[in-house]
Amino acid sequence: MELMTMLREAFKCYGNALQAAASNGNQAIVQLLLANGADVNAQGGLYTNALYAAASKGNEAIVQLLLTNGADVNAQADNYGNALHEALYPKEMKLLSSFF
C-alpha cells in the first residue's frame, strides 16, 4: 500500500495526514508530507483543510509553511468560513499578519 494511502487511512477523522499534522502542530511531518506530494489544498475531515487546521490551533509556523507551499487562503472550511476568518478570533490574532 502506498505511503500516502496508508496515512490517509490512519487519519480519517482529519480528512488527510497533512491536516492531522497541521492540527497537531507537527511541522516536521507537514514538511515531509509536502515534500512527498501531499495536496496542500486537500479537503475533508474535521477542519476541512490543513490551513484552517493550523490557523485554528494558532500555529503560525505551519500557517506560513502551508501558505508558502500554495495553500488557498480563501478555501472554505465547511460552515466555519476560511482560515483568515479563524485568524480573526481573538485567540488567534497573532496569525493575522501571516495572511498578508
N, C-alpha and C positions, 0 to 999 in steps of 0.2 A: 504494500500500500504506500502511495506517495506521502512524503512528509507533510505537505500542506493538507492533504485529505485527512490524515490522522489527527493533526492539530485541530482542524475544523470539528471533527467528531468529538474531541476531548472537551471543547469549549462551546457546546451548543447553546448554553444559556447566554453567552456573549455574542453569538452570531458567527464569530470567527476568532482565530487565535490573536490577530492583531488587536482587535477590540478588547480581548481579555488582557493582553499585556499592557495596553494603554490604560485600561481601567485600574489595573493593579500597580501602575507606576513602574513597570519593569522596562526601563529604557534599553537595556542591552538586548532583550528579546524583541522589542519593537524594531531596533536597528537590524537584527538578524533576519527578522521576517521581511522587512522592506528590501534588504539586500538579496533575498531569495525569491523575490517576485510577488510578495503579498500585495493585494489590491488595496491601496491606501484609502479608497472611497467605497469599499465593500459595505453593503447594507445588510442589516439583520440583527437579531438579538436584542438584548436588554437596552442598550444605549443607541441602537441603530447604526452608528458608525464610530470608528476609532477616535476621530477628532472630538466628537461630542463626549465620548467616554473620558478622554484625557481632560477636557475642559471641566467636566462635572466633578472631577476629582482634584482640580486645581493644580494639575501637573504641567507647569509652564515649559519645562524642557521637552516633554513629549509633544505638547502642542506645537512648539517650534519645529521639532523634528518632522512631525506629520505635515505641517504646512510647507516646509522645505521640500518635502517629497511629493507635493502636489495635492494634498488634501483639499477638498472643496469646502471652503468656509461657509458656503450657503446650503450645503447638504442638510436636508431636513431630518430631524430625529423624531419621527412619528408625530405625536401630539405635543412635543416639547419644544418646538422651534428648531433652532440650529445651535451650533457651538458658540457662535457670537452671542446669541441670546443667553446662553448659560453663563458666559463670562460676565454678563451684566449683573448677575446676582451678587449681592454684597460680599459673600464669602469668596467669590472668585474675581473680584475687581482687579486684582494684580495681574490677571491674564489679559485684560482688555488691550493693553499695548501690544501683545503678541499678534493681534489680528491686523495691525496697521503698519 
